Amino acid sequence: MHGALRDPQLDMAKQKRFAHLYELTKAEAEEYARDMAMEATLLVKLFPHLSDSFDRDELPISFLLKVGSERADKPKATPKPKPKSVRKRK
């Protein structure tokens, strides 16, 4: 019922007003996620036995589906064309 009483123009004004805060928060969250990933990588390098401490078959299905969909969405790397020699350009 509260959704019907809301003014859409007021919501748009709030979104515009706080857009910069949203962008700052988003950038901070992305940096935090990168830091956590780097820390996990460093921990595995420092303690190699940690990489063997889990079984990939025991990972949650939701995690496996998300990883699989991200891999499918990632574009394949295409080789860059080699620069042509001066003779071939002419």
Secondary structure, DSSP 8 states (H G I E B T S, - for coil): -HHHHS-HHHHHHHHHHTHHHHHHHHHHHHHHHHHHHHHHHHHHHH-GGGGGSS-GGGS-HHHHHHHHHHHHHS-----------HHHH-
